């Protein structure tokens, strides 16, 4: 997903039905060191068929400053019975509200 988001220069991806009772928003900067994120992106690119790889631009890399590393956010939605998200676009900005039915605590 990150590879395609980088190639298409998108700000936001949304994935649904991820099995978690909570929605989450993340970018590679929040969960990976730059070298790890770049290696992951390179591995994803190598898994694509050669014909498609030739059509995709090479991802920008170096010192964790590439736009895809710090500026493409990924939203993972919970299963429908467990919650939802509401996105609102206003004056060029995205507002995102996530709602969860909650997770029973063991106790």
Backbone bond lengths (Angstrom), bond angles and torsions (degrees), N, CA, C in turn:
res aa  C-N    CA-C-N  psi(-1)  N-CA   C-N-CA  omega(-1)  CA-C   N-CA-C  phi
1 X - - - 1.437 - - 1.534 110.27 -
2 X 1.323 115.84 -42.71 1.470 119.71 -179.62 1.524 111.60 -62.48
3 X 1.316 116.59 -39.05 1.463 120.26 -179.59 1.524 110.83 -63.54
4 X 1.321 116.87 -46.15 1.459 119.92 178.86 1.524 111.22 -66.92
5 X 1.322 117.35 -39.10 1.462 120.85 178.18 1.529 110.27 -61.47
6 X 1.323 115.85 -41.20 1.475 119.14 179.02 1.518 110.60 -66.19
7 X 1.321 117.24 -44.39 1.468 121.08 -178.21 1.520 111.49 -64.48
8 X 1.333 116.73 -34.26 1.465 121.09 -178.83 1.524 112.73 -91.94
9 X 1.340 117.87 -3.14 1.460 124.49 178.42 1.534 111.57 56.90
10 X 1.340 115.62 51.12 1.457 119.80 179.64 1.530 110.76 -97.67
11 X 1.313 115.77 155.53 1.461 121.86 179.21 1.523 112.34 -92.43
12 X 1.344 116.73 -24.47 1.448 120.46 -170.13 1.516 110.88 -146.76
13 X 1.341 116.14 135.84 1.457 121.32 170.26 1.521 107.10 -120.18
14 X 1.320 116.20 151.93 1.459 121.17 178.23 1.524 108.21 -130.68
15 X 1.321 115.93 126.74 1.456 122.14 176.83 1.518 107.46 -121.16
16 X 1.313 116.06 134.77 1.453 119.63 -178.25 1.503 112.75 -109.59
17 X 1.317 114.50 163.63 1.460 123.52 172.65 1.527 110.78 56.21
18 X 1.311 116.09 60.36 1.458 120.59 -176.47 1.531 113.52 -95.22
19 X 1.346 118.35 0.91 1.448 120.55 176.09 1.514 115.29 88.60
20 X 1.303 118.74 -12.93 1.457 122.06 179.35 1.527 110.11 -88.62
21 X 1.329 118.74 145.82 1.455 119.70 176.82 1.533 112.91 -76.10
22 X 1.319 117.27 -5.45 1.461 121.58 179.17 1.518 110.41 -121.01
23 X 1.313 115.52 145.17 1.458 119.66 169.73 1.519 108.24 -80.99
24 X 1.317 117.18 155.48 1.454 119.56 176.27 1.527 109.54 -143.17
25 X 1.317 114.47 152.18 1.456 122.52 176.69 1.523 106.69 -123.72
26 X 1.328 116.56 131.06 1.460 119.68 -177.47 1.520 110.38 -151.13
27 X 1.311 115.66 162.17 1.465 122.57 167.53 1.527 106.64 -133.49
28 X 1.306 117.27 165.96 1.468 120.10 -177.51 1.519 112.03 -59.97
29 X 1.326 118.02 -34.39 1.464 122.24 179.43 1.526 111.05 -58.08
30 X 1.336 117.15 -34.32 1.459 120.93 -176.49 1.527 113.17 -74.56
31 X 1.330 117.78 -23.42 1.465 118.30 -172.25 1.523 115.05 -125.81
32 X 1.325 118.66 -7.67 1.470 120.24 -177.05 1.528 111.28 -138.49
33 X 1.305 115.05 147.73 1.464 120.56 169.77 1.532 107.87 -70.98
34 X 1.340 118.39 155.19 1.463 120.16 -177.74 1.527 114.27 -53.58
35 X 1.321 118.15 -46.17 1.471 120.48 -177.92 1.526 111.19 -63.27
36 X 1.321 117.34 -39.84 1.459 121.19 179.27 1.533 110.49 -65.69
37 X 1.335 117.02 -42.54 1.462 120.78 179.47 1.529 111.05 -64.97
38 X 1.331 116.51 -41.24 1.465 119.68 179.00 1.525 111.05 -66.28
39 X 1.332 117.80 -39.75 1.470 121.04 178.31 1.528 110.44 -65.01
40 X 1.313 116.61 -39.19 1.472 120.65 178.73 1.523 110.46 -64.16
41 X 1.325 116.64 -42.59 1.461 120.78 178.72 1.528 110.64 -65.49
42 X 1.328 117.69 -40.66 1.463 121.19 178.51 1.527 110.92 -64.62
43 X 1.326 117.23 -39.08 1.466 120.67 178.33 1.526 110.21 -65.05
44 X 1.321 116.71 -40.34 1.471 120.21 178.05 1.524 110.10 -63.26
45 X 1.319 116.77 -42.70 1.470 120.47 -179.88 1.523 110.58 -63.33
46 X 1.321 117.82 -39.23 1.464 120.22 -178.42 1.527 112.15 -68.88
47 X 1.321 117.63 -20.71 1.466 120.87 179.28 1.528 112.04 -81.07
48 X 1.331 117.59 -14.78 1.460 120.83 178.91 1.523 109.91 -75.26
49 X 1.314 118.48 150.45 1.468 120.54 174.09 1.532 110.14 -59.99
50 X 1.322 116.19 147.22 1.469 121.93 -177.61 1.524 111.94 -52.67
51 X 1.308 117.35 -42.71 1.467 121.11 -178.89 1.530 111.31 -58.72
52 X 1.311 117.21 -40.29 1.462 120.72 179.11 1.517 110.99 -74.18
53 X 1.342 117.84 -39.77 1.474 120.88 178.36 1.515 111.39 -57.63
54 X 1.327 117.11 -38.06 1.462 120.59 -179.37 1.524 111.64 -66.75
55 X 1.321 117.10 -25.76 1.466 121.13 -177.99 1.527 113.07 -86.96
56 X 1.338 116.78 -19.37 1.461 120.50 -179.76 1.516 110.26 -88.86
57 X 1.322 117.14 139.25 1.470 118.11 175.16 1.520 110.19 -69.66
58 X 1.317 116.75 151.01 1.465 120.55 177.24 1.520 108.73 -67.41
59 X 1.343 117.77 133.53 1.461 119.96 179.76 1.525 111.34 -64.04
60 X 1.314 115.11 143.31 1.462 120.34 174.36 1.520 107.94 -70.17
61 X 1.329 117.13 136.88 1.462 121.58 -179.58 1.520 109.24 -135.39
62 X 1.318 115.73 166.68 1.459 120.24 174.02 1.509 113.68 119.60
63 X 1.306 115.59 115.55 1.455 124.91 172.10 1.527 114.54 57.51
64 X 1.312 117.53 21.40 1.454 119.82 175.92 1.511 115.08 67.39
65 X 1.321 116.61 19.87 1.459 119.15 -177.27 1.524 113.44 -103.72
66 X 1.314 116.37 -0.28 1.460 119.46 179.86 1.527 109.20 -61.78
67 X 1.310 116.26 144.11 1.459 121.07 -176.70 1.520 111.78 -56.87
68 X 1.329 118.15 -41.10 1.460 120.50 -178.76 1.528 111.68 -63.20
69 X 1.330 117.51 -28.50 1.458 121.62 -177.09 1.526 112.24 -75.45
70 X 1.316 117.24 -38.34 1.467 120.63 -175.63 1.515 113.81 -116.45
71 X 1.315 118.70 1.83 1.455 117.94 -173.51 1.512 116.49 -136.17
72 X 1.325 118.50 -1.32 1.461 120.47 174.63 1.519 107.12 -105.00
73 X 1.319 115.65 116.84 1.453 121.40 -177.09 1.519 109.97 -101.64
74 X 1.315 114.67 142.80 1.460 121.86 -178.42 1.524 108.51 -116.34
75 X 1.336 116.09 129.27 1.455 122.22 177.44 1.524 107.15 -108.49
76 X 1.314 116.52 122.41 1.461 122.11 174.31 1.525 107.26 -107.82
77 X 1.326 116.13 119.32 1.454 121.54 -177.44 1.529 110.85 -87.87
78 X 1.329 117.12 150.66 1.470 119.34 174.18 1.522 109.68 -76.97
79 X 1.331 115.95 171.43 1.461 119.85 172.15 1.527 108.33 -60.65
80 X 1.316 117.71 147.46 1.464 122.40 -174.69 1.530 113.93 -52.55
81 X 1.328 120.39 -43.04 1.468 118.21 179.52 1.532 113.57 -67.05
82 X 1.335 116.90 -16.73 1.459 120.99 -175.16 1.519 114.95 -97.54
83 X 1.322 118.33 -11.18 1.454 118.83 179.90 1.510 112.25 161.76
84 X 1.328 115.38 -173.17 1.459 121.22 -179.15 1.529 109.57 -161.74
85 X 1.311 115.25 175.35 1.460 121.61 175.76 1.519 108.38 -134.77
86 X 1.319 115.53 148.76 1.456 122.05 176.81 1.525 106.63 -122.86
87 X 1.318 115.76 123.08 1.469 120.82 177.58 1.518 108.69 -107.85
88 X 1.315 115.84 135.79 1.459 121.46 178.85 1.527 108.22 -130.66
89 X 1.315 116.30 126.93 1.455 121.72 176.29 1.519 108.20 -102.48
90 X 1.335 116.03 122.36 1.453 119.76 -179.41 1.528 108.87 -145.11
91 X 1.320 115.97 126.33 1.465 122.40 176.72 1.527 112.16 51.24
92 X 1.325 116.01 44.19 1.458 121.38 175.89 1.513 115.05 77.67
93 X 1.324 117.75 8.60 1.466 121.27 -179.35 1.521 110.09 -121.78
94 X 1.310 115.15 151.12 1.454 121.93 177.29 1.518 108.81 -103.70
95 X 1.305 115.55 129.73 1.461 122.08 172.64 1.516 105.95 -111.70
96 X 1.321 117.43 129.82 1.453 121.65 -178.03 1.517 109.16 -126.19
97 X 1.319 115.49 124.97 1.456 121.50 176.66 1.519 107.59 -118.15
98 X 1.328 116.58 127.46 1.458 119.78 177.71 1.524 108.85 -112.65
99 X 1.321 115.18 142.96 1.461 121.83 -178.83 1.519 108.05 -128.09
100 X 1.314 116.21 133.73 1.462 121.55 178.42 1.512 109.67 -122.49
101 X 1.318 116.30 141.96 1.459 121.33 174.89 1.531 110.27 -70.85
102 X 1.291 116.67 -14.35 1.462 121.05 177.35 1.510 112.72 102.26
103 X 1.279 114.60 164.13 1.455 122.92 179.86 1.520 107.63 -121.76
104 X 1.322 117.20 119.62 1.466 118.07 178.90 1.527 110.58 -61.23
105 X 1.305 115.88 131.74 1.472 120.98 179.61 1.520 109.35 -88.82
106 X 1.304 114.60 140.95 1.471 119.68 175.99 1.517 108.14 -79.86
107 X 1.284 114.90 135.18 1.363 110.18 -175.41 1.381 133.06 -147.23
